[in-house]
Amino acid sequence: MSAARPNRLLTALVLAVGSAQFVLIFRFEVNWDEFLNLSMLYEHQRGELREILQTAFIHLFHWVPLLSQNEVTQVIAARCLVAGFALVTSLAIWATARHLTNHDGGKIAVFAYWSVSYVMQHGLALRTDTLAAAPIMVALWLTVTRWQDMRAILGAGLLLGLASALTIKAVFFMPMLLIVALVQMWGRIPVTQILCWVLLAGLAATCAFLAIIGLHSLTFNGFDSPLAFLDRTKDATLQARDYSIFRSYALYGVFHNPLFFVLLFIGVIRALEQLATPAARRMGLVSLALLVPLFVPLVYRDMYPYFYALLLPPVAVATAYGLNTFQRFSHVTVAVLVAFWVWNLGNALYQSNGHQARILDVVHQSFAPESTYLDGRSMVSSYAKRGLFMSTWGMTDYRAQGRAIYTDLLRRETPVFLLVNAAALYFDRFNPEAVEAHPHGLLAEDFTVLHDSFVPFWGPIRVPGRVVDPEMDAIEIFTPGLYANRGPGILTIDEMTLDPGAEAMLDAGHYRVKTLNTSTLALAVNPPTEAAPKGPVFHGFMYAPFTLSGGPLVMLSLSKTRLTLLGPTGSKLRKWPEFRTFVNTVNLGLLH
């Protein structure tokens, strides 16, 4: 294959990647963290947002609610702005790799980055990680290519401060930038000048971070202590010798992205070879420094797929060193290369957001904008959500407190609907004991009160109400409003007799009830006539997992030619003590 043909092929692949990512902006399923980040914008507008760290990004998206009522459409619009940041990230990858290798090396680095399945799916998501990747990579480009210019080094410091204001995870990239700067400067400029420039860059980063957070805090009526937030974050996310998340997702990452790791391995070998040549030693050290982010799992526990969009841009630059081998690829090898990318793209296209948009349309049609509601994922971001955000982090904090919260919350907040979009709320698949047995499940008391206080409305939406059995003599109504007897029996509430279809205004409080046949009392809201979408609201991070509460409970692991079931810590499922409970409660239809 001639040198010109790989050049054209690489250009075509990069353009194909860009086109595919453009399609995924509009099609790919909205993740729960994207809804959460969108909800922070609305909470800030309502004066309810209390955290000033990790929330400065909201000022980039104040225009989003003007475009549509539906939160899915709003997230898609926000992704378009994120795509601008992703373009900057890609250009910085290309420019840095081109400087270290050649023009085609820049292209292969960009293609390798976007071919990674996790980046393909989450690289344009409404997340702080995807936003912060851009300033970090531009800072890296300045450090690699403009190391002799003090203004460029100060600019790199300012960009690192900007990235840290977007997400505190940017601090994980400080060692890499420092090592690259020292390798580039050492022996070329005086040591005192190196120290001065490094200190000035650190000061610039600190000032930029404090300035952005300070200006951001001025838009709050009041906020919680950022030190308390850092303390909670440290306890929840920093490593405590628990590598189960990393092990689970890294296994699938390697399996689905062999191209990236083959090129990376070849690039590392070539960088090591350069260490033996004095003239190329410096570039070899710079290339190896780009691998420092791969050690982040040693200190950071939450290595979920979305984090790789922030972790891998510097690492992708190192794949450019595999270019010489790429130029010797045969037609068959190139076909395999493209086949893996198409495979990952097909998996990404499998998840669409149409069902989520329809659910939100029904919510907006059925309930007033000032309504409060419950769910597990902050999905109706423009409404006032109450209760837990049921991520692993949120549920860990909740279980650490060890007390039920939802009875008091229902009495205080009077929510008008419950959206079942987290596994802890799957009332038809779990019982209270099974949910409480799981470390990230609701306490049995909370699960029971939510199950008993809401009745099915449409699809995953439930409304306040009670299923009244003949054995019951009293109920508690938490949400005041007009209630209807859905039947089939006649229902007596205090002194009122409601035939099937009859309605009555009820205040919050306790009522005596009587019925000869089981009857359903529900808030009088008319559901849509069309059928609700089937399947889960969120499909999770993996291609074919059993998922629960934002993380893998059980995954299929390819071991040679044999399928082995893995538990939540990577151990074989047959050794997992909760296997029997899991099999009895999880719906195997979630396998997809």
N, C-alpha and C positions, 0 to 999 in steps of 0.2 A: 504494500500500500504506500503510495507516494506521500511525501511530507505535506503536500498541498491538500490531499484528501482528508487526512485527520483534521487539518485546520478547518476545512469547510464543515466536516462532521461535528466538530466541537462547537462551532458557531451555530449550526442547526440545532444541536442538543440544548444549548443555552437558550435559544429562542423558543424551543419547545417547552422547556421548563417554565419560562416566563408566561407562555400562553396557558399552560396547565394551571399554574398558580392563579392566574386571572380568573379562570373558570371556578376554581375552588373557593375564591372569595365569596362568590354568590351561592355556591351549592353546599359546601361542606357544613356538616352539622355544627350548631353553636354549642360550645362546651359550657358547662356550668360556671366556670370561672369568668368567661366572657360576660355572662349575665350578671355575675357578681360585680365585675368592674363597671358595667353599665349602671347597676343599681347605686354604686357609690356616687355617680354623677347626680342622680336624683336625690339621694340622701343629703348631699351637699347643698342642693338647691332648697331642700326642706329644712335645713339647719340641723339635721340629725347625725351627720357624719362627725365622728369624734377623733379619728386617727389622722395625723398629719404626715406620717411616714407611709410610703408606698401608695399615696393617693394624689400626688402632684400632677399625675397624668391627666386628671379629669378636666383640666383647663384647656386641653387640646380638643375636647369633644363637646363643648357646650352647644355647638350647632346641631348635633345629631338629633335631638328630640324634635327639631323643626321639620324634619324630612318625612316622618311617618309616626303613626301611633303604635305600630307593631314593633316590639323589641327586636325581633329577628331582623327586620329591615334596618333598624337602627344599628345593630351590630355589624351588618354587612356594610353600611355606610362608613362606620368606624374602621372596618378592615381596609377600606380603600385608602384612608389616611395612613394606616399602619403599613400598607404596601409601599408608600413613599419612604418610610424608614427602612423597610426591607430592601428597597432599591439602593439606598445609601450603603447598607450593610454589604450587599452584593458587589457594588462598585469598589468598596474598600477591600473586600476579599480579593477581587480581581487585581486591583492595583498593587496590593502587597505581594501577592503570589507572582505577578509579572515582574516586580522588582527583584524577587529572589530567584526567579527562574527565567521565564520568557513569556511572550504574549499568549501562547497556547497554554502555558502553565496557569495563567490567570483564569482562562476559560474552564479548564478541568477542575480547578478549585471551586469555582462557582457552581458548576454542574454537580460536583461531588456533594457539596453542601445541600443543595436543593433536592438531590436524589434520595437523601436520607428520609425514610418514611416519616419519622417523627417531625422533622423540619417541614416536610411537605404538608403535613396535616396542621401543624401549629405555628409555622413560621410567619403567618399573616393573621394570627389570632389577636383579638383585643386583649392583650396582656402587657404588663410592664416589661417582661423579659424580652419580647420582640421589639419593643421600643428602645430598650437600653442597649441592644446589640449594635445599633447604628453608631452611637457616640463611642462605644468601646472600640469598635473596629476602626473608626477614623482615628482615634487616639493611637491605636497600634500602627496604622499606616504612617502617621506622623513620626512615631518613634523609630520605625524601621527605616524610613526614607529621608527624614529631615532631622536626624539626630544632632547635626552640627549647628542647627538654628535654635537659639534659645526661645524665640517666639513660638516655634513649633512645639517645643517641649512644654512651655507654659500652656499652649493650646490643648495639648494632650491632657494636662492636668485639669483644665477647665472642663473638658469633655468627660473625664472620669467623674468629676463632681456632678455634672448633669446626669450621667448614667446612675450614679448613686442616689440622686434625688428621685429618679424614676423607680429604682429598686435597690435595696441595700445589698442584694446579691452581687452587685457590681464590684464589691470589695474583693470577691474571689479572683478578680482579674488583675488586681494590683501587683501581686508577685510576678506575673508574666510580664507586665509592662516594665516593671523595675529591672528584671533580668535582661530584657531586650535592650533597654536603655544603657545598662552597664556594659553589656557585650559590645554594643555599637560604639560607645564612647571610650572604653578603657584602652589606654595606650595611644589614643588619638588626641586627647585634650588633657590638661592637667587634672590631677585628682581633686584638688580644691575646687576647680570649676565644675567638675562632675557633681561633687557634693552640693555645691551651691545650686546648680540647676535642678537636681533631684528634690532638694528641700523647697525650692520655689514652686516646682510642679506640685508637690504635696500641699503646699499652702494654697495654691490656686485651686486645687481640687476641693480642699476644705472650705474655702471662701465661696466657691460656686455652690457647693452643697448647702451651706448655711444660708446663703442668699436666697436660693430657690425655695427651700423649706420655710424660711422666714416670711417671704412674700406670700407663699401659699397659706401660712397660718393666719395671715391678716384677713383672709376671706372666711374665717370661722368666727362664730360667736363665742365658742369655747371648745377646748379640745383636751383629750386625755394626755397623760404624760408620755412623751415619746420614749423615755427610758423604760417605762413599764411595758410598752409595746416591744421594745428590743428584748427585754427579759423574757416575755412570753414567747417571742419568736425563737430566741435562743433555745429555750427548753423544748420547743415543739419541732424544730427543724435541724438543729445541729446534731452531729453524729454522736451516738451513744452505743457504738458497736452493733448497730442494727442495719445490716446491708440488704435486707429483704427486698425493699423497693428497688434499689439499684440492680440487684441480682435478677429480679424478675423481668424488669423492662430492658435491661442490657442484653439479656439472653435473646429476646425477640428482636432487639435492635440489630444485633450482629447477624441473626438468621435472615432478616429481611433486607439487609444492606451490606452484602459481602463486598460489593464494588468499593464502597467507601473505605472499608477496613483493609482491603487488599492494596489499594493505592496508598493508604496511610502507612501500611507496613513497608511498602517499597520506598516511600518517601523517607521514613525513619532510617532505613538501611543506607540510603544515599547520603543522608545527613551525617550519619556516623562515619561513612567513608570520607566525607569532607574533613572530618576532624584530623585525619592522618595527613592532610595536605595543608601546609602552613598558609598558602595563599587563599584557601577556601575555608579555613577553620572558623573564621568569624561567622560566615554565613551558615555554616553547619550548626554552630551554637545557637544562632538566632532561630533557626528552624526547629531545633530541639526545644527551645524555650516556648515555642508555640504550643507544645504539648502539655505545658503545666496545668491548664484547666482540666485535663483528664484526671488529675489527682483530687479534684473537688469532692468526689464521693467519699474521700477519707474523712472529710469534716462536715459534709452536708448530707442530710438523710433523705430529703424529699426529691429524689431523682426521678421525677415523673416525666413522661415524654415531652411535655411542653418546654421543660428546662433545656432540652438539647438545642433548641433554636438559639439560645443564648450561649450555651457551652461550646458549640461546635464551630462557629465561624473562624476562630484562630486555628483550630485543629485542621479545618478544611484547607487552609493555606498550605499546610504540610503535605497534603495529598498531591500538590503540584509537582513534588519531586518524583512522583511515579509517572510523569509524563513521558519520559524516554521509553519506558516499557509500553506505555499506551500507544506510542507511535509504531511499535512493532506488532500491534495486535493484528490477528487475522480477521477476515470477514466474519467468521463464526464467533469469535470472541466479542467483536463489536455487537453482533446480534444478541449475544447473551447479556452484554452490558445494557443494551436498550430494553431487553426483555425484563430485567429486574426493575428498571424504572417504570415500565408500563405496569408491571405487577403491583408495585406500590401505589401507582396512580389509580389503578382500578380499585384497590382497597379504600383509597381516600374518596373516590367518587361514589363508593357504595353508600356512604353516609350522606344523606341530604337533610336539609332543614325544613322541608315542606310541612312535615307533620308538626314541627314546633311552631311554625308560623300559624297554622290552622288552629292549634290549641290557644294561642295568644289572641287570635281574632275572636274566638268564642268568649274568652275572658273579657275582652274589651266591650263586646256586644252585650254581655250579660250582667256586668257589675260596674258600678260607678267608679270614676277615677279616684275618688277620695276613700275608697274601700281599703280596709286592712285585710291581710290574708296570711295564710301559712303555707309554706312549702319547704323543701329541703335544699333548694338551689337558687333562690332569689331570681326566679325566672321572669316574673312579671315586674321588671325592674322599675317601671314608672309608678307602681303602686307601693303602699307602705307595707313592706313585709315584716312580720314579727316571728320570733322564734329562732331556732338554730339554723345556721348554714351547715348542712350535714356533710361536710368534707371530713377527711380523716382527722385533720387538725381540730376542726370544730367539735367533732364528736369525742375526741380524746379529752379536750378541755371539759366538756360537759360531763363525761363519765368520771373525770377526776374530782369534780365537785360532789358527785354521789347523791344528788337530790333531784326529785321530780320537779319540773317547772311548769308544765303545760296547764294544769288546772288553774293556777293563779293567773297565768297569762291569758287564758280564755276569758276569765271573768273580767280582767282589766282591759283587754284590747278588743274584744267582741269581733273577731274576724268573720268575714262574710263568705269566704270559701277556703278550701284546702286543696292544693295542687299536689297530687301524688307523683313526685318526680325523683324520689330517692328511695333506695331499697329499704331503708328503715321505716318507710311509710307503706310498704306493700302489705296491706291488711289482709288481702286474699291469699297470700303466700306464706305468711309467717304467723306464729302465735306469740303472745307476750313473753313467754319463757325463752323461746328460741332467739328472739331479738335481744333480750337482755343478756343472754349467754354470750353473744358476740361482743368483743371489746369496743366496737364502734356502733353498737345498736342502741336504741332508746331503752330507758328503764321501763320495766313492765307496766308501772303505773301510768307513765306518760303515753306509752303505746295504747293502753286500754282506753284512756280518756279521749284520745284523738279518734280511735276507732269507733267509740260509742257516740261521739258528739257530732259526727259528720256522716252523711249518707251520700251514695252515688248520685251524680248529677249528669255528667256527660264525659265519657272517656276517663282521663285521669283527674277530672275536677269533681270535688265533693262539696256539698253545701251543709250548713248547720242543720241538724235534725236528730231524730232518734228513731230507732226501730223499737217499737213498744210491744212487748210480749204480754200474754195474759197473766203471767206470774208477777209482772212489775206493778208497783202501786205508786211510784213517784219517779220523776225525772227532773233534771236541772237544765234549763235553757240558758245558754251563755250569750247568745247574740239576739237582741230584740229585733222584732220585725213581723212581717205577715207570713204565717205558716199555713201550709196546706196538708190535709190528710190524704196521702197517696193511696190509702187503702192497704189491703182489700177490706179490712174490718172497720166497724164503727168505733170511733175513738172518743172517750170522754176525758176532758181536761178540766180539772176542778168541776165547775158546774156547767161547762159548755160541752155539748154533744156535737161531734163533727162526723158527718157522713163522708164516705169516700169522695174526694174532690172539694170538700168544704174547706173554708179558710178562716183563720182567726188571728187577730193581732196579739202577740205575746211579748211581754216584757222579760228581761233577764230575771231569772229566779227559779225557785223550786215549784213544781206543780204536782198535784195528785192526778194520776192517770188510771184509766180502766178500759179494757178492751177484751172482747171474747175471742177475737182472732188477731194474729200478729198484724200490726199496722205500722206504716212508715210516716212519721211526721217530718216534714222538710220545709225549709225556707222556700217561699213561693216564688220561684224563678223558673221561667219556661226554657227548657233546653232546646238546642237546635234539632231540627228534624233529620239532618243528615247523619250518617254513621261517623263515629269517632275513629281516628287513626288507630291502628293496632300496633302492638309492640311497645318497647320502653321509650320514654321521652328522650333519654340519653343512652347512647350505645357504648360509652366508655372509651378508654384510650386504645384498647387493643383491637386487633382484627377479628379474633375469634375467641374471646374470653367469656367466662362466667364473671360478671362484674357485680360489685356491691360497694356502695358508698365511695365511689371515686377511685377505687383501687382494685387490684386483682385479688380475688379470693382463691379462685382455682384457675390455673392456666394449663393449656396443653403444651407439653414440652417434647420436642423431637429428640429422642435419644436413640441414635443410630437409625434403625428402621422401625422403631417401636414407639408408640405413643405412651407417655407416662403422665399421669395426673400429678400436678404439683400443688401443695398447699400454700398458705400465705407467706411462709418463710422459705419457700423453695424446696421444702422436704416433700417426700413422696406422700401422696394423699392418704394411702392406707395407714400411715403412721400418725396422721393428724387426729388428735382426740375428738375434734368436733365434726369428723367426717359423717357420722351417723345423723347428727342434727342437721348438717348442711344438706345431705341427700334428701332428708324428709321435708325440708322447707324451701329450698331454692327451686325455681321454675327452670327446668332444663331447656325450655324454649328460648332462653336468653342466649343460647349458643348460636352464633351467626357468623 
